[in-house]
Amino acid sequence: MASPDPSLLSLNTATVSKQWTLAQMIEGCARHGIRGIAPWRDKLAEMGVTEAARAIKANGLTVTGVCRGGFFTAKDWLDDNRRAIEEAHALGAHCLVLVVGGLPGGSKDLIRARERVKECISMVLPEARKAGVRLAIEPLHPMQAAERACINTLEQALDICDALGDGIGVAVDVYHVWWDPKLEQQIRRAGKKRIFAYHLCDWLVPTRDLLNDRGMMGDGVIDLPRIRSWVEAAGYAGMHEVEIFSERDWWRRDPDEVLRTCKERFATVT
Ligand code: ZN
């Protein structure tokens, strides 16, 4: 299979979040010829959204997503999602990624938690549409169902999309969905219309931490070229965002080395 177009690589700022400020990440992307960036909102708040938007534009970067809205279990979820929509709009982001939240504290009612996600999204979707911001539900690996996201498969996410109509789609993150026996089928179902983002990293064996032990592409067991072939066959032509949370490895390295490795692995193993 041919390598992906190198100009499609995007950097999710989580990948070097411990080493760099957003300003340094923007410069880093420009220096390494990485054409896309997906900022997390803590970094945006630090730099200021207006200044971040200016610097991103000045360096000609595409904003492949803003991380993140969602967390519908939080007390201030409505205001927080409104602010996230404004920020994504200010950056001209391709989407606002939704990590939908898990079980409310003390609850065991997963069925109700999942219904609530749909209700909450339906409440913010009109504002997102008005602002021209697409909302991307990111299904998370089921090990995170209690604490971070009770939507765990593409199928569940797409059922919500189908119920809610336009302006809502999915972020396909290989880390969260690689194990799913229905993955190919659901990527096909999502198609160009619903795939708003594609996130890359790898699944390490063994995985030593539920959240912060993601691998660099090529260091784990995910068949990345195969999943890319499905995503491309579905009509997705957007960027490929590298998102690596790595307490024990990549967060401890020289960030320029991290970016160089991302580029090299993107070209050779994805
Ligand atoms: Zn992701």
Residues whose N, C-alpha, C, O or C-beta is under 5 A from the ligand:
A	BS01	ZN	D173 H199 E243
